[in-house]
């Protein structure tokens, strides 16, 4: 399963010489290409960022851990954030120099190298001032999760200036090209959607048996929590208090399902 997911992420969405992705210690890692299907179809016209998924083995490549709860949990975000200078670089497509994307080639998209020990409690989590990658490490430790998969519904950021119609086309294209395969391969027992909009988008595909009959096989649970961006990266007033409330509220929900 992990090899099949890695093939999607590192041979189809982003192309690296090794299917596992960032095997070499060399940074930035050599990128041989990436998906430009939406650009070729005219749905994306601006320079943007692209993301890939990450499974439990990817997290273990940074922080070796041995968790026991094998429930299959997918964490689904809506789309990637704009570029993060610590994560990667803009790279022109090898076969089409007119297309340039921000590639996460300094570290895994979801698995930042800065986490070098288990995040055992909320105080340690809040010290990172970041409720993205560290939060995923925290949840694995907190609930002993050994089988997770994290990805974006839309693999590339479609900016507002592209228009809502193009955004919908980009999202559907990503679902057809990638998300259906990810869901069928990983077969999650629970999908946790980051934000109600993400949840609504996902359900519109999962329960559309006419256009997406493959997804009718999904029999797991779907739930949503607030997107971590609502805490605004530690820059809001009383950030620590808001972040603590966010984590504790979600912990209460997760205790009922994990």
Buried (B, 14 or more C-beta within 10 A) or exposed (E): EBEBBBBBBBBBBBBBEEBBBBEEEEEBBEBEBBBBBBBEEEBBBEEBBBBBBBBBBBBBBBBEBEBEEEBBBBBBBBBBBEBBEEBBBEBEBEEEEEBBBBBBBBBBBBBBBEBEEBBEEBEBBBEBBBBBBBBBBBBBBBBBBBBBBBBBBBBBBBBEEBEEEBBBBBBBBBBBBBBBBBBEBBBBBBBBBBBEEBBEBBBBBBEEEEEBEEBEEBEBEBEBBEBBBBBEBBEEEEBBEBBBEBBEEBBEEBEEEB
